[in-house]
Amino acid sequence: MSETPEQRSAVMRRVKSKHTAPELELRKLLTGLGYRYRLHRADLPGKPDLVFPGRRKLIFVHGCFWHGHDCARGARAPKTNAEYWSQKIARNRARDAAHQTALAETGWRVLTVWECEMRDDAALAERLQDFLA
């Protein structure tokens, strides 16, 4: 059964940019590891999800579909309005790259955590500790 434009619009309105489930899960993991952080610093390019000011490091939590990750979920192409979505995801990727470049130029180290990486807590915890050390 196909969804109507009104139903699709209602679904899209519920998509959040802050405090998403993967972000909350990552925050819980980092807090459990003893790290403290700042959230969504608007004065930095891309408004990073987690910022560690004293370490000059920050983390973006990206949804695989929305940011065009090369995993199965990110590579999935929508069947309807495919041209719009491919352009939208390409713009997101270009914007992400520009933000990372701008942050690196000002001395910030950036880690991107993908939604699909959230499945393995042990591997993710090790990656986070290596990055924040």
N, C-alpha and C positions, 0 to 999 in steps of 0.2 A: 504494500500500500504506500503510495507516494504522499509526502507531506505537502501541505498547502504553503504558500508563501508566508501566511500569518503564523503557522506553526514553526516554520524554519526561523522566522524573525524572533519568535519567543525563545527558541533554543539559543540563538546567537546572543540575545540580550543577557542570558545567564552566564556567558563565558566571561570569566574574571581575568584581570591582569595582575591583581595583588591578592595575596593570601590564598593562593590556590592549594589544592590538596598536596601536590608534590612539594611545593614550597614549605608548607606546614610540616610535612614529614621531614624534610631536610633540616628545618629549624629545630625540631625535636631531637634529631640525631646529633646536631652540633652542640646543643645545650647539654645533652647527655655526655658528650665528650669534654665538656668544660669550657667551651668557647662562648664568648659574648660578642655581639655584633649589633650593628645599626641596620634599620630597614629602609629600603626605597629612598635613598638619598637623591632628592630632586636636583641638587646642584651638580651631580655627576652625569655625564652622557649615558643615556639609556636607563636611568634610574635603576641601578643595580638592586637585585632583590636583597642581598646581604652584603654589608660593608664592614670590614675590619680596619678601621682608620689607623690604628697604631702600627699595623703591619703593612699598610698600603696595599691591601689585597681585597678583592671583592668577588662575589659569586652571582652569576645569573642562573636561574632555573628556567629552562626552556622546554616547552611542550614540543614533542617530536613533529607533530603535524604542522603546527603554526610556524615553526622555524625551519622546516625542511630538512630534518635530520635524515641520515642515510639508513636508518633502521626500517623495519617492515612498516611500522605505523607512519613514519615520516614520509616514506616513499609512496604511500597510498594516495592515489589521485581521485578527487571527487568526480562522480559521474555527471553531475549537473553543474552547469556554469564553469566548466573546466578551465576555460581561458582566463576568467576572472581570478580563480584560485591560484593558478600557476603564476600569474603576474603578482598577486598579493604575496605569495610565499617568497617569490624572488625579491620583492621589495623588502620584506622582513629580513631576509638573509643579507641583503646589501646594507640595510640600516644597522644590523647587528655587527657586521664587519667594520663599518665606519665608527661605531661606538667603541669597539675594542681597540681600534687604531688610535682614536682620540685619548682613550684611557691610558694606553701604553705610552703615548707621547708625554703624558703628564706624570709618569712614574707609577702607575697602578698596575698590579699584576692581576690578571683576570682568569677565572675558572668558570667554564660553562658546564653545568650539570644537566643532562638530558633526562626527560621523563622516564625513558626506558631503563636508565641506569639506576633508578630508585628501587628496582626489584631485588638487588643484592646488597643488603645493608653492610655486610662485612667488607666487601670490596669497596663500596662507597666510602665507608668510614676510613679505610686505609688511604684512599685517594685524597680525602679531605685533610687528613692529618699530614700527609706528605706535602700538600699544597700550603697548609697553614704553618708548617714548621719553620 
